[in-house]
């Protein structure tokens, strides 16, 4: 998703290969939605009176329990029971808020729409109610733990909904609302042994599963039966109330006092009053609701920092440690190949000049001007030939080194692919570009060394050292022209030639050696330079990872500072 968004926003290759730009986009993509989500939560928070949310599936008895509590606290409406649903899914689509007071405690009871209905219709209401709530009671008619989706991708289980929707809450209780429709059940225990086991025994019990998804914020379960409690307290039911016949049916068998005692509603009311949060607890509960989206953004940033930048950089760093000595060996081999050319080129040059000059002597060219011209032609030919020879030999050494470098890079690429570093498309693109710089320009790379040879062999300054060597040879030949002019025998001319060629050979060798040393240094520089683009990739991606990590750390710091967090949320709203 991240890479898709990047490609949609920017098409320029240089930006797509710039991890610092991509890191900034990643941070922005996390902070923008976070700010909007924080603002949405902030707008729904209630800082004045405590709000108690009754949350659960339709027909779990949430409305019945709330009506019983309103009667218990003397805060009921003119027609008790009118707000109780008829069991239809989505009967309650809007959160109903019922102000209550008992002694000095004032609070709101929130009747939240059922979570198993058409969530598209009630999701916003559920979310808004839970943002307002400071404590939550999950009401269920099943003693067994909430069911998960079981891996069914097309369905969201109740357990997943609880985890997603109730995780931000400071305190959550489960309320097992035992369904009682027969007054004969009043004098029996409210739960049997099997239900008691399902409620609290082991990690697969209701308590176990709720604690698994909510952690320390889960406070435990309460057992009650809301309907008998409501019927016991509903003294002023209108004659036309649908609950009037049911109340009469119960009272014909048991007293109102027995029903209330059996129901556990009074004890639950006492628990609720004890747990109504203070203003400090309200503030803490509200601030806690801002934490989950921050934690989600932090986790996203940390994961993306490692996936897109950190892990690829770390894996590349490992390979660079291995690549460096390998390139050193390749450079050493190339240096040896070049340095071996010194004697080869020198001996070849002297041999060729000796052969050609001796051939001219054998022809009996005794004319001074003719012999001078012939010797100069030979020197010119050899000067061109030695340059050509060095170019060919150096090119061969450079191409061998270049191929070795390509193979070393191929092994690096294979390793990175094997460890899934290229799962980061950003890194894959940057690495490919760095390798392309090193490999696709192979001809130019070889050309740099051969151009250096040409410059050294043919131009002034340092390049003149070889020409200087030939100059010595020409001076030596000129020194024996008087012998040619004196019509010496050919064998005497050959002796003089050999003597002078032997004399200039060391100087010629030194000049060739110096030339090749410069070529060797240039070649080594290019071989070891293969590291540079890859080092740049590693450095830039590690820097990008660090920038995203810092952003994640800043958000963590924001969550840990309530005052700063409130200012941030208020400014975002």
Residue, then its C-alpha position, 0 to 999 in steps of 0.5 A: x500500500x505504501x509503495x502504491x501510494x508513493x508511485x501514485x503521488x510521484x513518478x520522478x525516478x530520482x524521488x522514488x530512489x531517494x529514501x529520505x523523501x520516501x521516509x518523509x512520505x511514510x511519516x506524513x501518511x501515518x501522522x495525517x490519519x492519526x491526527x484526524x482519528x485523534x480529533x474524532x475521538x476528542x470530539x466525543x469525549x465526556x469530561x463532565x459526568x461519568x458515562x457507563x456503557x452497556x455493550x453487547x449483542x442484541x437481545x442480551x438484556x442491556x436495555x432491561x438491565x438499564x431500566x432495572x438500574x434506573x428504577x433502583x436509583x429512582x431515575x426512571x421515566x414516566x413509562x418504565x420498560x418502554x425503552x426495552x427492545x423486542x429482540x429484533x436485530x438493530x432495534x436499538x440503532x441510536x445510543x440512548x443516554x439515561x442520566x442517573x443519580x444515587x446519593x452524591x453520585x451522578x452518571x449516565x447510563x449508555x444503551x449501546x446498539x447491538x454489536x452483531x447487527x448491521x454494523x454499517x448502520x450502527x458502527x458510528x453510534x457504537x464508536x461514539x458511545x465507547x469514546x464517551x464511556x469511562x467504564x463498560x459492561x459487556x452484557x451477554x446471555x451466554x456463559x461461554x466465552x465470546x466466539x472468534x471468527x475462527x479464521x473465517x475471513x468473511x466474518x468478524x467474530x464477537x471476540x475480535x469486535x471486543x478486542x477492537x472496540x473495548x481495548x481502549x477502555x480503562x475498565x471493562x466487566x462482563x455481565x452474565x445476564x441469566x435468562x429467567x422466564x419462569x418464576x419457578x426458577x427463582x428459588x434455584x441457584x442462578x447459575x449451575x455448575x457447568x455455567x460457573x465453569x464456563x465463566x471462570x475456569x481456565x484460559x478458555x473461559x469467559x474470564x480467560x478470553x476477555x483477559x486475553x484480549x483486554x489484559x489488566x483492564x478486564x475486571x472480571x464477571x458479574x452474574x445477574x438476571x435483569x428481567x426479574x430485577x426489573x419486574x421486582x422494581x417496576x411498581x408503577x407499570x402502566x396497565x397497557x405495558x407489555x410487561x404488566x402480565x409478566x410481572x403479575x405472573x411472577x408475583x403470583x409465585x414469588x414476592x418482589x423482594x425474592x425476585x430482587x434478591x435473586x436477580x442480583x440487580x441491587x448488588x450490581x447497582x452497588x458495584x456500579x456506584x462504587x466504580x463510578x469514576x472520579x474526575x481524575x479517573x475520568x481524565x485518565x480514562x479519556x486520555x487512555x482512549x487516545x492511546x490506541x491510534x497512537x500505538x497503531x501509528x507507532x507500530x506501523x511506523x516501526x514496521x515500515x521503518x524496518x521493512x522498507x529501510x532498516x532490514x535492507x540496510x542491515x543486510x546490505x551492510x553485512x554484504x559490504x563487509x564481505x565485498x570489501x576484501x573480495x574487491x581488494x583481491x580483485x584489485x590485487x589480481x588486476x595490479x599483478x596483471x598490469x605490473x607484469x606488462x613492464x618487462x613484457x612491453x619493454x622487451x618487446x619494444x627493444x626486440x622489435x626496434x633491434x630487429x627493424x634497425x638491423x634489417x636496415x643496416x643489412x640493406x646497406x643504407x649508408x646515406x646519412x639522411x636516408x638512414x636518419x629518416x628510416x630510424x625515425x620512422x622505426x621509432x615512430x612505429x614503435x612508439x605507436x605500437x607500444x601504446x597500442x600494446x599497453x592499451x590492449x593488455x590493460x583493457x584485457x586486465x580491466x575487463x577481467x576485473x570488471x567481470x569479477x566485480x559483476x560476479x561479486x555483485x551478483x552474489x550480493x544481489x542473490x543473498x539480498x533476494x534470498x533474505x527478502x530484502x527486495x520485499x522493499x520495492x524502494x530498496x530494490x529500485x535503489x540497489x538496482x540503480x547502484x549496481x547499474x552504475x557499476x556494471x552497465x558502464x563497463x566499457x567506459x570503466x575500461x576506457x578510463x584506464x586506456x585513456x589514461x594510458x594514451x594520455x601517459x604515452x602521447x602527451x606532455x608532462x608525465x606522458x613525455x617520459x616514454x617519448x624521452x626514452x625514445x629520444x635517448x635511443x635517437x641520440x644514441x643512433x646519431x652518435x654512431x652516424x659518424x661510423x656509418x659516414x666513415x663506411x665502417x663494416x656492418x658488423x661494427x654498425x650492429x655492435x654499436x646499435x646493440x650497445x646503445x639499445x642495451x644502454x637505453x633499455x633500463x630507462x625505457x623499462x622505468x618509464x614503462x613501469x611508471x606509466x603502468x603504475x599510474x594505470x594500476x592505481x587508476x584501475x584499483x581506484x575503479x575496482x574499489x570504487x564499486x563499493x561507493x554507490x552501495x555504501x551510499x545506498x546503505x547509508x541513505x537507507x539507514x538514515x531513512x530508517x532512523x528518521x522514521x524511528x525518531x518519528x515513532x519515538x516522538x509519537x510514543x513521547x506524545x502518548x506518555x505526556x498527558x498534557x502535551x497529548x491533550x494540547x495535540x488532540x485539541x489543536x487537531x479538533 
